[in-house]
Amino acid sequence: MDGIFLRYHYDKMESVLGEDLKFQLHLKKCGIVPSDIPSPSKDFQTLFNEYIVKSQISTIVDILYEMNKSKYETLANDMTNTWNSLIDDCKKQVRNKLAKIQKFAFFKANSAYVKFEEISTSIQLASYNLSLGDSNDLFYDEREFLETINKGCSERILICGDAGIGKTFHSLKLLYLWACKNELLQDYLVLYVNLGDIQSNDSFESVLFNTNFSKDSPITKQLLAYYLSEQCKDKKRRILLLLDGADELKFKNSYFNSIINGDKRLKVDFSVIVWSRKWRIKSIMHTFDSCFEIKGFSTVQLLEFFQNYFNETNIDNTSKATSKQTEENDDSARTTNYKSNRKSKILWNFLNVEKKHIIELCKNPLFACLTAGIWDEKQNKIHNNESSIYKEAVEVLFSIKGLSINHPNYKKFYDQCSKLAFENLLFNTPIVINDIQLDSELFAGIIIPLDERQENKEEINKYKFIHFLFQEYFTAQYIIEQFNNEMNDNNDYSNNSISMIIRDFKNLFLLKNVLIFIREINDRIFSEIAKIRDDTFLVLESEEIYKLIRCRPNVINLKNISLSTVTWKTIIYIYNANITDINFKYVKFQFQQLLNLCSEHLKNSLKVLKIQYVADEEEEDLCTIENTIENLLKLEILHLKDVPFKKSINSPIELVSVLLIDFQMNNCNIRCFGNDKINFTCPNIKRIDLTRNDFNGKFN
């Protein structure tokens, strides 16, 4: 491997040592060149290839220093400092890449390029405690986080987060701080790879070289391979790999996959930071020294991002504070530090007054960028939900290429894009673009080519979506369209129908965001999917249940999820029956089973029970309420709304409780006439509300 290192310096060596007699005599003295070779040799290339290249680097460097002349010492220093030269050139490559990047790959193609530092915004990062399954210790600045590596605290670091939360942006921010700010990790060579871009099983060294060095770089692939190998004896070597998109790596036998999995058979001493969606990498999280979770933008960071997006550079420093102390300040104080006529201020005020839920969505950096872009393009207009943002983004992109929503080819290209997204996501079918699709300029930038420097030239005509969330959005549109066609045709479902495909698809978790889009866009189709797949709600809400079990608050608030009896039993068991308040809104569960479990396990703790909407097909019996109030010894408040009960009361209902102070049953389908009664033996009752029922009987 030393030969590779020496070949890298061949041109300099030939220039300085070409016909140098003194050098050749030293080579003979050290036994590198046979003594019978005539000196001086005029054929330096032969001398190099046959003898010098086979010697040790340290031997050649020692000879140069021993010759004790400035030109030899300069060459020896250059060879000794090859590691630093490698770092310097890699930094130069990074600076060139980040000097001109797309602010976002959408909107205003003539002004979409900016310097990375102009759009750079910090995001929240939380340390993740594997034993507790919890995240805490927020970092508001990447410099704090990098200190953990600089101090040698961690060799393998995992950073997880959902799609669009800023994983790629965060990885580029670390690269930027290393290459452009020269603040931390200055004795490291930092190599970046987006693993989702790897479309052929090229060698480890080839991928790293092609990603981090340009064709005109003086650094050779062979030199990089030398420093990546275990044969490298340079004591200065310290390498940090930034591996983004680990959840999108397609090759299980890839060397990168072995690094991510912490394969102990690998004889490498690289530090590594891996970015991935949590659900993809959860099973190997324990192999990392440290784990972090990206939390997206804080309020202050989101505001700073909008300022950066609109290139509002002359901003008071006070509006850019991102420390923990600033985070604790009042929100209103944070948003008044700069001129009210700036676009960011106008957008912020609009969202804060009319679209507060969009502000929460914008904590996701991708969504924040889409929102700012659409706001800019649509002349200060924006819609309500997440799917509409993507819909408008597509409309803007298509319109830039001359395809307005009323254009005859709009739906054609839209449908083609949706089909490509669906087939690639569910079946891993390569996205290959035909001539007709090329005429749309790759669907107005929504689909982009793979890296043109892939060594496998068969990959050159293949493409990918600009971001995974756009692919998921188009996949949702395709599934909706196909379901509508099936339902309208009223035909029996064939094996290749969309219904059967969804029914038989093994990894429904892969479609989590697709299902979220479908639920927003078309609730009828979503209901059909839920009928086909019982695990639909489980896929969508498992994270919420996980957080509930993880945090263990005494007050349980759940909304818009499916809750199985088994899950509810698990929650009660984990909480050790210490639940005081339950508030369910649009939660799908077995009503009778839930009340029975509460009566059995929470009779000495539950004080508040509020339930709105039960989707059970069978109507409930009012005797259930009678028994529940009797069994829950600590119950003070019982609110039931939109819970269907049997209409008639067959016999008087006796509600007995010393502690009950508030009882409500609204729109619960109960009817009571004549002498049929609900009797309250509740000495401390303060409120009884039976409105929105056909109730003409009596209660005492």
N, C-alpha and C positions, 0 to 999 in steps of 0.2 A: 504493500500500500504506500510505502515511502516513495516509490517511483511515480505515483500519481502526483504527489506533492511536488516532486522535483520537476516533473514535466510542466506543471503550472508555471514554474519560474524559468522555463527553458529560454525564452526570448531574452530576458534580462541577463541570464548566465552567459548566453552566447555573446551578447553585446559587450559584457565586461571581460569575459574569460576566453573569448574566441581562440586566439593563438598565444595565450599567455603561458610562457615557459615556466615561470615560477609556480603557477597553479598546477601545471602538469607534473612538475617534479614532486610537489607535495602529494599528488595522487599516487605516484609511484612509491613514495616514502611510506604511505599508509597502506600500500598493497592493494589499492583500488584498481590501478592500471598496472599491467605487467611491465617489468623493467626493460624488456626487449622492444617495447613500442618506441619508435623514433620520436624524439622531442625536438622542437615543438611540432605537434601534429596539426596540420592545416585543416583537417576534417573534424571539426568540433562535433558535428552531428553524429558521426560514427562513434567517436569517443564517448559521447553522451549516451547513445542508445546501447552500446555494448558494455559500458563499465559504470559510468557515473550513476545512471538511473537505477542500478542494482545496489547501490550503497545506501547507508543510513543517512537520514537528513542531518542528524546531529554531527556526524563525521564531516560532512561537507561544510556545515556552518563553522565547526571548530577550525577547519583548514583556512577558511576565509579570515577568521579573526586572527589566526596565527600569522598570516601573511602581513598583518600590521600595516595596512595602507588604507586610506580613507575610502577609495572606491570599492575595495573588498569589504570593508566594514559596513558600507552602505548597503551592499548586496546582502551581506549576512543579516543585517538588521531587517531588511525587507523580507527575507525568508523567515526570520524569527518572528516577525510581526504579521505573518500571513493571516493568523486568526483575526487580528484587528482589522486587516484589510477586508477580510470576508464580512465582518460586521459592518464596516463603513459602507461597502458596496450594497449590502442588503438594505441598510437604512436609506441609501440613495434611491434604490428601487421603490421603497415604500413611499418616500417623499414625492417621487414622480407620480405614483399612482394616486396618492391622496391630494395632489395639487389640483386635480381636475376630476371630480366625481359628479355623478348625477345626484342633484339634491333629492330627487326621487324620480323613478323611471316613468313618471307620468307628468302630463301638463306642460305646456309651453316649451316645446322641444328646442326653440331657439335660445332659451335662457335657463336650461335645466342644469347647467354645470356650475359647480361652486367648488371652492376649496373646502376640504373636510373640516378645517378649523372654523369655518364660517357657520357650519351647520351643527358642529359638535356640541352636544348637551349631555350632561351627566344623567345617569339613571340610578334608581335605588337598587341596592343589592343587599340581601339579608343572608347571614350565616345560617346554615341548616343543621339542626341537631338530629342526627340519624336515630338516636335512641328514643327521642321523644316524638320524632316525626314533625318537628316544629321549626319555624324560621324566626330568627330574632337578630339582634345586633346589626341594625341597619348601617350600611355604608352609603353615604351620599356623594362620595367622590372616589373615582377610580384609584387615586393615589393612595388612599388609605388601604384599599384592597391589595394593591401591588406590593405594599410593604410586607405582607405576609410571605410573598415569594422572595423578595429582596433579602429578607432576614433568614431565608432557608427554612421557614416553618413548614412548608408543604411542597412535596414533589409532584403529587397528583391532585389536581383540583377539578371539581365538577361544578358547572354553572348551569342550572336548569331553568326552564320557563316555557310558557305557552307560545304558540305561533304568534309572531308579530310583536312580542313583548320587548324585543330589542336585543336578542342574543347576538346576531351578526353585527349590529351597530356597536355593541359592547366590545366584541372581539376586535373590531377595527379601531375602537377608541384606545384600547390597550396598545395596539400596534402603533398608533399615532403618537401616544405618549412616549413610547420607546424610541421611535425613529425621529420624531420632529421636536420633541421637547427635551430630550436628553436628561430626563429626571431620574429614572429608575432603571434597574436591570441593565446598566451600561456595559457590564462585562459579559452579557448574554448575547448569543445569536438567537433572535426570535424569528421563527418561521411559521407562517400562517397558511392554513388550508381550509377551504370550505368543502367539507367532505361530500356534500350534496352535489357538487359540480363534477365529481369523479364519475365518469361514465364508462370507463374501461379499466380493467385490472392492471394498470401500469405499475411499474415498480415503485416502491416507497421513495427511492431517491429521485426518480423521474418526476413524480408528482410534486415533491417539495421544490425541485429545481424549476420546473415549468411555472409553478405558482409564484415563486419569490424572486426569480431573476429573468431579465429580458434576454433576447437573443444577442444583443450587442454588449452584454455584460462581460467584463474580463474574467469573471468567475466561471469556471467550467463545471459541468455536471460531475466530472470525475473528482474534482477537488472537494466539492460538497459531499460526495459519497465517502471520501476519505475521512472527513470530520464526523460523518454520521456513523462510521464503522467502529467496531470495538478495537480495531487495530490502531486507531489514532492514539498517539502517545503525547499529544500536545496537552500539557497540564492546564493551559488556559481555557480549554474547551468547556463551555457551559451553554447548553442548548435548551431553549424553551419552545415547545410546540404549542401553537394555538390551533386547536382542532374544532372548528365550527361545524354545526350541522351533523353531529354524530348520529342522530336519529334518521338521517337521510342517506347514510352510507349503504350502498347497494350490494357490496361484496363481503360476504361473511369470512372468506379466506384472505381478506386483505390484511397486510401488516398493520395498517392503521387500526383495524378492528381488534387485533391482538393487543395493541397499546392501550386502547380504550378499555378493554376488559381486564387489563392488569395482568396479562399472562406472565407468570413468573419465569417461564422458560426463556423469555427475551433477555438478552444480555445487553441492555441499553441503560444508560444513566441520564436520560433526558427528563427534564421537568415537563409537565404537560398540563394544559388547561383545556377542558372539554366542555363544549356547549351543546345542550340537547334538550328536547322535550322530556319532562320528568317521567311520563308514563312509559317512554321507550327505554329508559335506562335505569328504571327503579331497581331492577333485580341485581345490579352490580354497583349500586351507590356505595355499598359498604367497602368496596375496594379502593375508594379514594381517601386521601388524607384529610381533605376538607371539601365540604359541599356548600354551595351558595344557591340562592334562588333570586332571580331577577323579578322585582316588584313593579317595574315600569316607572313612569314619571311620578314624582310627588307634585303637589300643586305648584310649588315654586318652579320646579324643573319644567313642567308643562308650559307655564307662562314664558319661561326663558326659551323653550323650544319654538314657540310661536314667534317670538322676537327674532330668533335666529333664522327661522324659515323665511320671514319677510325681509331679511337682511337689514334689520334695524340695529345697526352696530353702535350708535352713540347713545348708550343707555346708562343711566346712573348705576354705579356699582352696587348700590343697595338692592336693586331689583334682581341681581344675579346671585345673591347669597344662597348657598345650598347646604349650609352646615346644619347640624342638629338643632342648634339654638334658633336658627331662622325658621326651621320647620315648626317650632313650637309657637311662633308668633301668630297673631290673628290674621286670617285670610284677607280681610279687607285691607289691612295695612300693606300686604304684599303687592297688591294690584294697583297701587296709586303712586308708584315711584317713577312713572314715565309719562310722556305726553299722550293725551287722550286721543289725538288725531292719528296715531299710529295704527296700522292695520291690525296688529296683534291686540291692541287695546280694544278696538272696535269688535273684533271677533270674540275676545274674552267676555266683554260686556254682554254681547248677544247670547252667548252660550250660558252665561251665569244667570241671565234673566229668563230666557225662553227655553233653553235646552240643557238644563242642568245634568240630565242623565247622559248627554253626549260628553260632558266634561269627564265623567267617570270612565266612559269608554275610551276617551283620549289619554287616559293613563297608560294605555297600550300605545307605544311609539308609532307603530305602523298606522294605527287608526288615527292618531294625532296628525300624521303627515297627510293622510287621505283627507281628513277634515279641513286642514289648512289649504290644501290644494283645491278642493272643490269650492270652498269659500271664495278663493281667489278667482277661479275660473267662472263660477256661477254668479259673480257679482253680488256677493254677500247673501247668498241663499244656501240653505242646507235643510235636509230632511231629518226624520226622527230616529230611525233605528239603524242598526249595524248593516243589515242587508241593503238598505237604501243607499248607504254611503258607497258600497261597492258597485251597486247598480249605476249610480251617478258617475263614479270613476270610469266605468266602462263606457258610458255614454260620451264622456269628455274625450277619452282616448280615441274612440271611433270617429268622433266629429273632427278631431284634429286631422285625421286621414281622409276626410271628406265623406264619411259615412254617418249622416245624421240618422236619428231614430226612424225617420220616415223614408229613408233611402231603401230602394228595392232589395239591395244586397245586405242590408243590416241584419235581418233575421237569419239569413243564410250563413253569414260568417259567425254570428252569435251561436247558432246551433252547432256549427262545426267545432268551434272552440269548446263548447260544452261537452261534445262527444269525446274529443281528444282528452279533456280533463278527466272525464269519467273512466275511460278505458285505461289511461295511464295510472290513475290512482288505485283502482280496484284490481286491475290485472297486470300492472307494470308493463303495459304495452308501450314501446318507445314512441315518442312523439315525432313523427316524420312528416315534414311539410311538403305538399305538392305545389306545382307551379301556380295553381289557382290561388292557393292560400298565400303564396309568396307575394301575389299581387296586392294583398291587403297589408303588406309590410309587416308580416308576422302578427296579424291581428292587432295592429296599432301599438305594438310594443308589449302586449300582454304576454306573448310568447317570445322567448329570446333564444339565440343559438347557444349550444354548449361551448365550452372553451375551445377556441380554434386551434389551440396548441396540443390538443389530445394526440398522443402518439399513434393511437389506433385510428387510422384515417377513415375507417368505416363509420366512426361516430360523428363525422363532420357534418352530416346532413340531419342530425337529430337535435331536438330542441327541448326546452323546459319552460314552465311558467315563471314569470318574473318573481312571484312569491307564492308560497304554498297556500296561503289563505285565498288568493285569487283562484287557484285551481280548485279549492274546496267550494268556493262560491259557484263556479261554473258547473262543478259536479252536481251540486244541489239543484241547479236549474235544469240539468239534463234529467235527473231522477224525477223531478216534478213534471216535466214535459212527458216523459215516458209513462208515468202513472196516469196522467190525464188521458193519454191515448188509450191505455188499457181500459180505463173506467168508461170511456166514451164508446169503445167498441163492444163492451159487454161480452168479450170472448173468454173462453176458459184459458187460464194461464198456462203457457207452454214453459218448457224447461229453461228457455233463454229469455223469458219475460223479465221485466224489471222486478216484479214481485218475487219471482223465484230466485233471481240473482241476490236480492236483498235478504231473502229468507236463508239462503245457503251460504252467505258470505261469512267467513269464520271470524275475521277480526273487525267486529263492529266498532271497536274503540278507535280504529283508524278513521272512521267516519264521524267522529264526535262533532267537529265543527260543521260538517256537512249537515248533520241532523239539526244543529242549532239554526243554520240558515233556513232549512226547510220549515222548521217550526215558526220562524218569523215570517216567511214568505207565503206559506200556504198551510194553514193548520189542518185543513181537511186531508191533504196528502200525508201530513205528519201523523194524523190519527190512523190512517191506513197502515203506515209503516209500523206504528206501535202495536196494531193488531197482529201483524205478521211476526214481529220480533218482541217477545216479552221483555227482553233486556234493554230496550231502547231507553227507558227512563233511568235504568241503572247506569248505563253508559254516560248519560248526560249529567246525572246528579251524583255520581260516586265521589267526586271531589268534594262536594258540599257535605256529604255524609262523613267523609274522611276528616274534614276540618272539624265537624261537630264532635266526632269521637276524640279527635286529637286535643281540642281546646277544653272540652268538658265544662262548659258553663252550666250553672244551675237553671238558667232560663234557656229553653229550647225554642228557637224560632225557625220554622221551615216553610218554604213557599215554592209552589210549582215543581214538586218532585214526586216520585213514586217511592213509597216506604213499605217495604215488605215486613211481614210479621217477624221473620228471622232477624232482620236488621234492627227492628224496634226492640226485640228481646236483647240483642247484643248491646244496644245503647244503654238500656236499663241496667244490664249487668256491669258494664264498664263504669257507669256512673255510680254504681253501688247504691242505687235507689235514693240518690240525693237530689232529685229533680224537683224544683219548686213551681216552675211555670212552664206551661206548654202552650204555644201559639202556632197553630197549623192553618195555613191559607192555601187552598187549592192543592192540597196534598192527597195523593192517591194512596189509600190504605184500607184495610178491613176494619171498619168502625167498631164492630162488636169485639173483635180480637184486641184492638188497641185499648178499649175501655176495660176489658177483663184484665189485661196485663197491668194497667195503671192501678186498678182496684187491688190486685194481688201484691204488687211490688212497691207502689208509691203511696199506699194508704196513710203513711205517717209523714209524708213530705210534701205532696202536691197541694198547692194553695190556689193556683190559677190554671184553668183549662179553657182555652178558646179554640174553637174549630169552625172554619168557614169552608163549606163545600165538601161533600163526600160523594164520590163517584160510584158507590156501590149500586148494583142493579136492584138489589132487594131493599125494600123500605125497612127502616128500623122500628123496633118496638119501644114505646115510651117507658115500658118497665125497665129498660136498660138504664135510663136516666135515674129512675127511682133507686135502682140498686147501686149505681155509681155514686150518687150523693150519700147514700147510706154507708158505703164502704170507704170512701175517701174522707178520712176523719179530720183532715186539716183544710179541706176545700173551702175557699172563701168566695171565689168568682167562677161562674160557669156561663160561658157564652157559646151558643150554637147558632150558626147562620148558614142557610142554604143546605141544611142536612135533611134529606127526605125521610119522614116518619110515616107510619101507617096513619091514615087519615082519621080514623075513628078511635075514640078512647072507650074501650069496652067496659072498664070499671074505673072507679075513682083512683087517681094517682096520688100517693102519699109521699111528699118530699120532706124528709126530716133531716134537719141539720142545725146544730147550735152555732156554727161559725159562718154559715153561708150568708153573704151580705148583698150579692149581686147575681141575679139570674136572668138570662136572656135566651129566648128561642125565636129567631126571626126567620120568616120564610121557610118554615120547616114542615109545611104541608099538613099540619095537624088541624083537625076539626073537632068541635065539641058542642053539643046542643043540650038544652033542657037542664036536667039535674046532674048530668055528668060533670065531674069536678076534677080540679087539680088542687089538692090541699097542701098548703105550706105550713109545716110546723117548724118555722125558722124564726126564733125570737129576735134575731139581730138583722133580719133582711131589711135592706134599704131600697132596693130597686128590683122590680119585676117587669120585664118587657116581653110581651108575646105578640108584637105587631107583625103584620104581613102574614098572618095565618087566618083561615076561615074559622075563627074561634068565637062562638056565641054562648059558651057555657059559663061556668063559674069557677073562680079560684079564691080560696080563702087563705 
